[in-house]
Amino acid sequence: MNIKSSQTLVSEALKEIKTINVNEAFQMMSDAQCNIIDIRDVRELENEGRVENSHHIPRGMLEFWLDPSSPYFREGKLDINKEMVLFCAGGLRSALAAKSLKDMGFKKVSHIEGGFSAMSRSKFKII
């Protein structure tokens, strides 16, 4: 059996997706050009805080909440015309999630290098 490692999946995803740094993400958010989407687990938000003005969509529900044909679709939660900027704790899950959204057909998708860890040391406000 030949199973790809999670690291291989992340490496492959990083070749196909757009990666932005925290300063780029902050500027996009400030200019109202994107949806900042936190895909961390709810326990991570409770323990570490959340980024002000971000939307929380747990990684396990991302594709379902953003699929208009899914019974779990969240109508009006996000502006579908803006870039979907994803982040997790460190950037691995968000890389896989960004590739998944790209595979679904979303054109404007990126993820934040360094994730919440980098964001908490930047201009983003943690609440």
N, C-alpha and C positions, 0 to 999 in steps of 0.2 A: 504494500500500500504506500502510495506516494502522497503524503499530505503536506500542503504548503504551510510554512510557519506563519504565525501572526506577523512577525517582522517582515517576511517576504510580502505579505499582503499590503502592509503599510508602505513598504518601499515601492511596490508597483503603483499604489494609489498616488503617492507623492509625485510620480512621473506624469500623472494624468490630470492632476488638479492644480488649482491656483493656491499658493501659500502666501499669506500676507503677514507683515509684522504688526506688533501692537500699535505702533504709531499710525500706520496706514489704516488699521481698523478703527482707531479712535477718531481719525479725521473723517472717515466715511460715515461713522455714527453721528458725529457732530454736524455733518452736512446733510443728514437724513437721507443717505444714499443706500442704506442697507438695513437688514434685519440682523441683529446680533443674537445668535441662537446658542444657548448653553445646553449641551447634550449630556451633562454630568448627571449622575444618579441623585435623587432627591436628598439622600443622606449626605452627599458631598456638599450640597448647598447649605444644609442645616449646620454642618460642621465648620465649613470654611467661609460661608457667606456667598452672596451672589453679586453679579455685576449690575449696577444700576442701569435701567432701561434695556436690559437684555430679556429675551423670551426664553423660558425654560421648556424644552421639549426633550424628554428622556430619550436616550439613544435607541432604546427598544421600540419606541413609538414614532420615531421621526418620519419614516416612509409612509406610515399609515395616516398621521396627522396632516401630511402635505399632499396626499393623494385625493383629489376631488371625488373619485369613485369609491373611496373607502368609507365604511360606516363610521370610522373614527376621525374623518376629516374635520379640521377645526376652521370652519368658515370665518373669514375676517380676522383670524389671529395674526396673520402676517400680510405684508404687502408683497404679493407674488411678483410684482414688477421690479422690485428692488433686489439687490444682491443678497444672497443667503450667506452670511458669514458665521461659520460654526466654530465653536471651541469646546474643549473638554478640559481635563486637568493639565495635560502636558502636550497634547497635539497628536496622539496616536489614534484614539477613537474618532476624533474629528476628521482626520485624514480619510479614514474608511467611510465615515458618514458623508463627507463631501463627494467622494467617488460614487457612492450610492445615489445621491441626489443627481449627480451628473448623468449616471446611468438611467435615471428616471426621465431625463430630458430637461432638467433645469439647466439653463445656459449660464446664469450668473451665480456661481457658487465659489466660495473660497473657505479656507480655514486659517485660524490664527496660529502662527508658529509659537510654540511654548505654552499655548493655552492659558488657562486661568492662572497658572503659576507666573507667567510673564505679565499677564494683565494686572495682577495684584501689585506688581512693582512698577506700574506705569500710571498714566493719567486717569485711567478708568477708576470710577468710584465703586468701592466694595461696600455693600450694605448688609 
